[in-house]
């Protein structure tokens, strides 16, 4: 399920797929993406790189295409791979940087950047 909040420049994506379920927040205002993997009980955060991550309006168009055609014929598919590393628990300075939407998603979880 994808929800686009144009006025806040935020996209919420919820994937319900058993063990692989996750929630992702694209916060274009702050320039970060956070994914909460429920099987790992952790949050992964990365900076939005405009050359790889579609713009807010483009994500809406891609979602519409997928819904209408069941397949996206676009070079803008987004795949990420996270490498294991050290984690931290979010502090107030992290939440100022990442924003309230990511704070709501990741509070109390280990953060991997």
Secondary structure, DSSP 8 states (H G I E B T S, - for coil): -EEEETTTTEEEEEE--GGG-EEEEEETTTTEEEEEETTTTEEEEEE--TTTS--HHHHHHHHHHHHHHSS---TT-----------EE--HHHHHHH-HHHHHHHTTSEEE-
